[in-house]
Each structure stands twice: as C-alpha cells, then as structure tokens.
C-alpha cells in the first residue's frame, strides 16, 4: 500500500487488489457505508473462485 495514493480511486482500488490477490478484477463498485466511502472489488482467482473485497477509500485497508 505504500505506493498507492490515498484516497483510493476506482482504478487504484482495482490495481491494489489485483496486485494483492493475483486474480483478475471483474468489477469495482463504489459503496457508501455510513460516513465511509468503500470500493467493492470482485476478483476471479486462478482456482475459479470469485471473492469480493471491500476497501476503505480513505485508508486503502480491507474492511469486513
């Protein structure tokens, strides 16, 4: 995350998760959770499984 500029954009959220997971980013959707701006990133992994990651746009950290 050290090289990523905050707050995240749709593009930087996709790039970060792609580098972290090694999978193929299928979609990136903005989401509001109270006062937090999140990005919901859907990723297809090499094993065929799809996982959804949620990143806090302000911190760049994954949230559950």
Secondary structure, DSSP 8 states (H G I E B T S, - for coil): -TTS-SS--HHHHHHHHHHHH-SEEEEEEEEEETTEEEEEEEEE-TTS-EEEEEEETTT--EE-
